[in-house]
Amino acid sequence: MEEAGYNITNKEFKQISKWAENVYNIAVIVDYFVSNQPEIEECYNLAPVIKNLRYNADLLNAFFIDNEKS
């Protein structure tokens, strides 16, 4: 993986990791909601966007899980 060259403390890493986890959890809930409301046109139209957001949030969250600093 390519390194970005940022130096962050363990505390900062944990905070960013927590934010990534929160974004992922929100994306999961919104994805579930719009997927189960296809009769509402706005939800139907948003479903592909939310699925993409959830996928990217999952990748981000997985990055932090895989690279946890002790």
MOPAC internal coordinates of N, CA, C and O (Angstrom, degrees):
PM7 1SCF
backbone

  N    0.0000 0     0.00 0     0.00 0    0    0    0
  C    1.4440 1     0.00 0     0.00 0    1    0    0
  C    1.5167 1   109.63 1     0.00 0    2    1    0
  O    1.2310 1   120.89 1   -37.45 1    3    2    1
  N    1.2998 1   115.91 1   142.55 1    3    2    1
  C    1.4524 1   122.28 1   179.48 1    5    3    2
  C    1.5241 1   110.25 1   -74.19 1    6    5    3
  O    1.2310 1   120.90 1   -44.57 1    7    6    5
  N    1.3296 1   115.88 1   135.43 1    7    6    5
  C    1.4523 1   119.82 1   178.60 1    9    7    6
  C    1.5173 1   109.58 1   -93.18 1   10    9    7
  O    1.2310 1   120.98 1   -39.50 1   11   10    9
  N    1.3150 1   115.74 1   140.50 1   11   10    9
  C    1.4629 1   121.03 1  -177.89 1   13   11   10
  C    1.5235 1   111.68 1   -86.87 1   14   13   11
  O    1.2310 1   120.04 1   162.75 1   15   14   13
  N    1.3050 1   117.53 1   -17.25 1   15   14   13
  C    1.4528 1   120.24 1   178.30 1   17   15   14
  C    1.5175 1   114.55 1    86.85 1   18   17   15
  O    1.2310 1   119.92 1  -161.80 1   19   18   17
  N    1.3080 1   117.75 1    18.20 1   19   18   17
  C    1.4579 1   120.93 1   177.96 1   21   19   18
  C    1.5201 1   109.46 1   -90.53 1   22   21   19
  O    1.2310 1   121.06 1   -40.37 1   23   22   21
  N    1.3164 1   115.58 1   139.63 1   23   22   21
  C    1.4527 1   120.84 1   174.30 1   25   23   22
  C    1.5179 1   107.66 1  -108.88 1   26   25   23
  O    1.2310 1   121.18 1   -67.45 1   27   26   25
  N    1.3269 1   115.35 1   112.55 1   27   26   25
  C    1.4560 1   119.49 1   179.07 1   29   27   26
  C    1.5229 1   108.25 1  -124.05 1   30   29   27
  O    1.2310 1   121.65 1   -27.90 1   31   30   29
  N    1.2982 1   114.44 1   152.10 1   31   30   29
  C    1.4560 1   119.67 1   179.42 1   33   31   30
  C    1.5233 1   109.50 1   -78.26 1   34   33   31
  O    1.2310 1   121.14 1   -13.57 1   35   34   33
  N    1.3086 1   115.42 1   166.43 1   35   34   33
  C    1.4564 1   121.06 1   177.58 1   37   35   34
  C    1.5281 1   110.26 1   -60.90 1   38   37   35
  O    1.2310 1   120.65 1   141.26 1   39   38   37
  N    1.3216 1   116.36 1   -38.74 1   39   38   37
  C    1.4681 1   121.04 1   179.24 1   41   39   38
  C    1.5297 1   110.30 1   -64.18 1   42   41   39
  O    1.2310 1   119.91 1   136.72 1   43   42   41
  N    1.3336 1   117.77 1   -43.28 1   43   42   41
  C    1.4567 1   121.71 1   178.44 1   45   43   42
  C    1.5308 1   110.81 1   -64.87 1   46   45   43
  O    1.2310 1   120.64 1   139.38 1   47   46   45
  N    1.3262 1   116.38 1   -40.62 1   47   46   45
  C    1.4653 1   120.82 1   178.70 1   49   47   46
  C    1.5259 1   110.49 1   -60.27 1   50   49   47
  O    1.2310 1   120.77 1   134.89 1   51   50   49
  N    1.3270 1   116.12 1   -45.11 1   51   50   49
  C    1.4641 1   120.30 1  -179.89 1   53   51   50
  C    1.5291 1   110.97 1   -64.08 1   54   53   51
  O    1.2310 1   119.86 1   141.99 1   55   54   53
  N    1.3279 1   117.87 1   -38.01 1   55   54   53
  C    1.4636 1   121.07 1   179.07 1   57   55   54
  C    1.5194 1   110.82 1   -66.38 1   58   57   55
  O    1.2310 1   120.08 1   134.32 1   59   58   57
  N    1.3246 1   117.45 1   -45.68 1   59   58   57
  C    1.4652 1   121.06 1   178.61 1   61   59   58
  C    1.5236 1   110.20 1   -64.06 1   62   61   59
  O    1.2310 1   120.46 1   141.38 1   63   62   61
  N    1.3248 1   116.73 1   -38.62 1   63   62   61
  C    1.4597 1   121.61 1   177.42 1   65   63   62
  C    1.5231 1   110.75 1   -61.50 1   66   65   63
  O    1.2310 1   120.50 1   138.43 1   67   66   65
  N    1.3186 1   116.64 1   -41.57 1   67   66   65
  C    1.4711 1   121.21 1   178.70 1   69   67   66
  C    1.5207 1   110.67 1   -64.93 1   70   69   67
  O    1.2310 1   120.49 1   139.78 1   71   70   69
  N    1.3355 1   116.67 1   -40.22 1   71   70   69
  C    1.4699 1   119.97 1   177.52 1   73   71   70
  C    1.5210 1   110.68 1   -63.75 1   74   73   71
  O    1.2310 1   120.53 1   138.51 1   75   74   73
  N    1.3341 1   116.59 1   -41.49 1   75   74   73
  C    1.4717 1   120.35 1   178.59 1   77   75   74
  C    1.5290 1   110.23 1   -62.33 1   78   77   75
  O    1.2310 1   120.46 1   139.34 1   79   78   77
  N    1.3231 1   116.73 1   -40.66 1   79   78   77
  C    1.4627 1   120.76 1   177.86 1   81   79   78
  C    1.5300 1   110.88 1   -63.85 1   82   81   79
  O    1.2310 1   120.27 1   138.74 1   83   82   81
  N    1.3295 1   117.09 1   -41.26 1   83   82   81
  C    1.4645 1   121.10 1   178.42 1   85   83   82
  C    1.5229 1   111.51 1   -63.42 1   86   85   83
  O    1.2310 1   120.13 1   136.84 1   87   86   85
  N    1.3297 1   117.35 1   -43.16 1   87   86   85
  C    1.4648 1   121.40 1   178.44 1   89   87   86
  C    1.5220 1   109.68 1   -61.52 1   90   89   87
  O    1.2310 1   120.49 1   136.29 1   91   90   89
  N    1.3295 1   116.67 1   -43.71 1   91   90   89
  C    1.4645 1   120.16 1   179.14 1   93   91   90
  C    1.5273 1   110.85 1   -61.85 1   94   93   91
  O    1.2310 1   120.08 1   134.08 1   95   94   93
  N    1.3178 1   117.45 1   -45.92 1   95   94   93
  C    1.4646 1   120.93 1  -178.95 1   97   95   94
  C    1.5333 1   111.68 1   -62.60 1   98   97   95
  O    1.2310 1   120.35 1   140.19 1   99   98   97
  N    1.3194 1   116.94 1   -39.81 1   99   98   97
  C    1.4675 1   120.45 1   176.63 1  101   99   98
  C    1.5229 1   109.88 1   -64.32 1  102  101   99
  O    1.2310 1   120.33 1   136.38 1  103  102  101
  N    1.3321 1   116.98 1   -43.62 1  103  102  101
  C    1.4673 1   120.76 1  -179.98 1  105  103  102
  C    1.5242 1   111.52 1   -61.47 1  106  105  103
  O    1.2310 1   120.12 1   141.60 1  107  106  105
  N    1.3288 1   117.38 1   -38.40 1  107  106  105
  C    1.4679 1   121.28 1   178.74 1  109  107  106
  C    1.5304 1   110.25 1   -63.05 1  110  109  107
  O    1.2310 1   120.44 1   134.89 1  111  110  109
  N    1.3127 1   116.76 1   -45.11 1  111  110  109
  C    1.4644 1   120.83 1  -178.47 1  113  111  110
  C    1.5279 1   111.14 1   -66.47 1  114  113  111
  O    1.2310 1   120.03 1   135.33 1  115  114  113
  N    1.3186 1   117.55 1   -44.67 1  115  114  113
  C    1.4589 1   120.88 1   179.90 1  117  115  114
  C    1.5307 1   109.84 1   -66.02 1  118  117  115
  O    1.2310 1   119.93 1   139.73 1  119  118  117
  N    1.3318 1   117.74 1   -40.27 1  119  118  117
  C    1.4611 1   121.30 1   177.63 1  121  119  118
  C    1.5284 1   110.44 1   -60.19 1  122  121  119
  O    1.2310 1   120.61 1   135.03 1  123  122  121
  N    1.3148 1   116.43 1   -44.97 1  123  122  121
  C    1.4663 1   120.32 1   178.64 1  125  123  122
  C    1.5285 1   110.54 1   -60.94 1  126  125  123
  O    1.2310 1   120.47 1   136.67 1  127  126  125
  N    1.3280 1   116.71 1   -43.33 1  127  126  125
  C    1.4602 1   120.66 1  -178.37 1  129  127  126
  C    1.5236 1   111.04 1   -63.51 1  130  129  127
  O    1.2310 1   119.96 1   128.07 1  131  130  129
  N    1.3375 1   117.67 1   -51.93 1  131  130  129
  C    1.4655 1   118.70 1  -176.04 1  133  131  130
  C    1.5205 1   112.16 1   -69.57 1  134  133  131
  O    1.2310 1   120.27 1   151.11 1  135  134  133
  N    1.3275 1   117.09 1   -28.89 1  135  134  133
  C    1.4668 1   119.92 1   178.12 1  137  135  134
  C    1.5227 1   112.20 1   -69.83 1  138  137  135
  O    1.2310 1   120.51 1   153.18 1  139  138  137
  N    1.3324 1   116.63 1   -26.82 1  139  138  137
  C    1.4540 1   121.18 1  -177.91 1  141  139  138
  C    1.5303 1   113.45 1  -100.11 1  142  141  139
  O    1.2310 1   120.55 1  -169.06 1  143  142  141
  N    1.3178 1   116.55 1    10.94 1  143  142  141
  C    1.4616 1   121.28 1   178.64 1  145  143  142
  C    1.5344 1   110.48 1  -128.29 1  146  145  143
  O    1.2310 1   119.32 1  -131.25 1  147  146  145
  N    1.3402 1   118.90 1    48.75 1  147  146  145
  C    1.4726 1   119.48 1  -174.81 1  149  147  146
  C    1.5299 1   113.34 1   -66.72 1  150  149  147
  O    1.2310 1   120.29 1   160.67 1  151  150  149
  N    1.3353 1   117.06 1   -19.33 1  151  150  149
  C    1.4645 1   119.15 1   179.48 1  153  151  150
  C    1.5343 1   111.93 1   -73.47 1  154  153  151
  O    1.2310 1   120.15 1   162.51 1  155  154  153
  N    1.3227 1   117.32 1   -17.49 1  155  154  153
  C    1.4666 1   121.07 1   175.50 1  157  155  154
  C    1.5231 1   106.96 1   -90.01 1  158  157  155
  O    1.2310 1   120.91 1   -64.38 1  159  158  157
  N    1.3135 1   115.87 1   115.62 1  159  158  157
  C    1.4687 1   120.95 1  -172.10 1  161  159  158
  C    1.5290 1   112.57 1   -57.33 1  162  161  159
  O    1.2310 1   120.17 1   139.52 1  163  162  161
  N    1.3189 1   117.29 1   -40.48 1  163  162  161
  C    1.4633 1   120.26 1  -178.78 1  165  163  162
  C    1.5299 1   110.95 1   -63.10 1  166  165  163
  O    1.2310 1   120.33 1   139.28 1  167  166  165
  N    1.3232 1   116.97 1   -40.72 1  167  166  165
  C    1.4689 1   120.87 1   177.93 1  169  167  166
  C    1.5235 1   110.38 1   -66.47 1  170  169  167
  O    1.2310 1   121.00 1   138.84 1  171  170  169
  N    1.3257 1   115.70 1   -41.16 1  171  170  169
  C    1.4606 1   120.12 1   178.77 1  173  171  170
  C    1.5253 1   110.40 1   -60.85 1  174  173  171
  O    1.2310 1   120.52 1   138.36 1  175  174  173
  N    1.3258 1   116.62 1   -41.64 1  175  174  173
  C    1.4631 1   121.04 1  -179.80 1  177  175  174
  C    1.5269 1   112.35 1   -70.68 1  178  177  175
  O    1.2310 1   120.38 1   148.19 1  179  178  177
  N    1.3093 1   116.88 1   -31.81 1  179  178  177
  C    1.4679 1   120.76 1  -179.13 1  181  179  178
  C    1.5288 1   113.16 1   -81.19 1  182  181  179
  O    1.2310 1   119.52 1   160.21 1  183  182  181
  N    1.3043 1   118.53 1   -19.79 1  183  182  181
  C    1.4646 1   121.88 1  -173.41 1  185  183  182
  C    1.5265 1   113.93 1   -51.18 1  186  185  183
  O    1.2310 1   118.35 1   132.03 1  187  186  185
  N    1.3424 1   120.75 1   -47.97 1  187  186  185
  C    1.4687 1   119.25 1  -179.57 1  189  187  186
  C    1.5305 1   113.18 1   -65.10 1  190  189  187
  O    1.2310 1   120.44 1   145.23 1  191  190  189
  N    1.3196 1   116.76 1   -34.77 1  191  190  189
  C    1.4679 1   120.58 1   178.85 1  193  191  190
  C    1.5237 1   109.89 1   -66.75 1  194  193  191
  O    1.2310 1   120.84 1   135.86 1  195  194  193
  N    1.3161 1   116.00 1   -44.14 1  195  194  193
  C    1.4641 1   121.09 1  -179.83 1  197  195  194
  C    1.5200 1   110.70 1   -65.83 1  198  197  195
  O    1.2310 1   119.91 1   140.62 1  199  198  197
  N    1.3246 1   117.78 1   -39.38 1  199  198  197
  C    1.4685 1   120.53 1   177.40 1  201  199  198
  C    1.5241 1   110.70 1   -60.88 1  202  201  199
  O    1.2310 1   120.43 1   139.03 1  203  202  201
  N    1.3312 1   116.79 1   -40.97 1  203  202  201
  C    1.4620 1   120.80 1   177.33 1  205  203  202
  C    1.5252 1   110.87 1   -65.09 1  206  205  203
  O    1.2310 1   120.35 1   136.58 1  207  206  205
  N    1.3293 1   116.93 1   -43.42 1  207  206  205
  C    1.4616 1   121.28 1   176.97 1  209  207  206
  C    1.5230 1   110.59 1   -59.48 1  210  209  207
  O    1.2310 1   120.47 1   134.72 1  211  210  209
  N    1.3202 1   116.70 1   -45.28 1  211  210  209
  C    1.4639 1   120.74 1  -179.66 1  213  211  210
  C    1.5272 1   110.55 1   -62.15 1  214  213  211
  O    1.2310 1   120.27 1   137.38 1  215  214  213
  N    1.3267 1   117.09 1   -42.62 1  215  214  213
  C    1.4622 1   121.08 1   179.82 1  217  215  214
  C    1.5319 1   110.59 1   -60.76 1  218  217  215
  O    1.2310 1   120.55 1   132.59 1  219  218  217
  N    1.3297 1   116.55 1   -47.41 1  219  218  217
  C    1.4617 1   120.56 1  -179.50 1  221  219  218
  C    1.5313 1   112.08 1   -68.20 1  222  221  219
  O    1.2310 1   120.34 1   142.47 1  223  222  221
  N    1.3112 1   116.95 1   -37.53 1  223  222  221
  C    1.4677 1   120.40 1   176.52 1  225  223  222
  C    1.5213 1   110.34 1   -64.86 1  226  225  223
  O    1.2310 1   120.54 1   143.63 1  227  226  225
  N    1.3249 1   116.57 1   -36.37 1  227  226  225
  C    1.4659 1   120.98 1   177.33 1  229  227  226
  C    1.5260 1   110.22 1   -63.53 1  230  229  227
  O    1.2310 1   120.25 1   135.66 1  231  230  229
  N    1.3226 1   117.13 1   -44.34 1  231  230  229
  C    1.4669 1   120.66 1   178.34 1  233  231  230
  C    1.5256 1   111.31 1   -61.67 1  234  233  231
  O    1.2310 1   120.59 1   136.94 1  235  234  233
  N    1.3217 1   116.48 1   -43.06 1  235  234  233
  C    1.4579 1   121.03 1   179.33 1  237  235  234
  C    1.5236 1   110.96 1   -63.58 1  238  237  235
  O    1.2310 1   120.64 1   133.45 1  239  238  237
  N    1.3199 1   116.38 1   -46.55 1  239  238  237
  C    1.4586 1   120.54 1   179.69 1  241  239  238
  C    1.5291 1   110.39 1   -62.85 1  242  241  239
  O    1.2310 1   120.20 1   138.71 1  243  242  241
  N    1.3292 1   117.22 1   -41.29 1  243  242  241
  C    1.4637 1   121.09 1   179.05 1  245  243  242
  C    1.5254 1   110.90 1   -63.17 1  246  245  243
  O    1.2310 1   120.17 1   142.64 1  247  246  245
  N    1.3318 1   117.28 1   -37.36 1  247  246  245
  C    1.4631 1   120.59 1   177.23 1  249  247  246
  C    1.5185 1   110.35 1   -57.93 1  250  249  247
  O    1.2310 1   120.36 1   132.97 1  251  250  249
  N    1.3185 1   116.91 1   -47.03 1  251  250  249
  C    1.4599 1   120.03 1  -178.51 1  253  251  250
  C    1.5215 1   112.02 1   -68.75 1  254  253  251
  O    1.2310 1   120.37 1   143.36 1  255  254  253
  N    1.3096 1   116.90 1   -36.64 1  255  254  253
  C    1.4645 1   119.98 1   176.84 1  257  255  254
  C    1.5219 1   110.30 1   -63.55 1  258  257  255
  O    1.2310 1   120.59 1   136.23 1  259  258  257
  N    1.3441 1   116.47 1   -43.77 1  259  258  257
  C    1.4618 1   121.57 1  -177.82 1  261  259  258
  C    1.5229 1   112.64 1   -70.73 1  262  261  259
  O    1.2310 1   119.84 1   157.12 1  263  262  261
  N    1.3143 1   117.92 1   -22.88 1  263  262  261
  C    1.4599 1   121.45 1  -174.50 1  265  263  262
  C    1.5280 1   113.15 1  -116.45 1  266  265  263
  O    1.2310 1   120.63 1  -152.44 1  267  266  265
  N    1.3272 1   116.40 1    27.56 1  267  266  265
  C    1.4639 1   119.41 1   179.84 1  269  267  266
  C    1.5112 1   110.99 1   -59.45 1  270  269  267
  O    1.2310 1   121.99 1   -43.81 1  271  270  269
  N    1.3075 1   113.79 1   136.19 1  271  270  269
  C    1.4733 1   120.43 1   176.42 1  273  271  270
  C    1.5297 1   107.36 1   -97.55 1  274  273  271
  O    1.2310 1   120.99 1   -38.99 1  275  274  273
  N    1.2786 1   115.72 1   141.01 1  275  274  273
  C    1.4812 1   119.85 1   179.58 1  277  275  274
  C    1.5048 1   110.59 1   -84.61 1  278  277  275
  O    1.2310 1   120.10 1   180.00 1  279  278  277

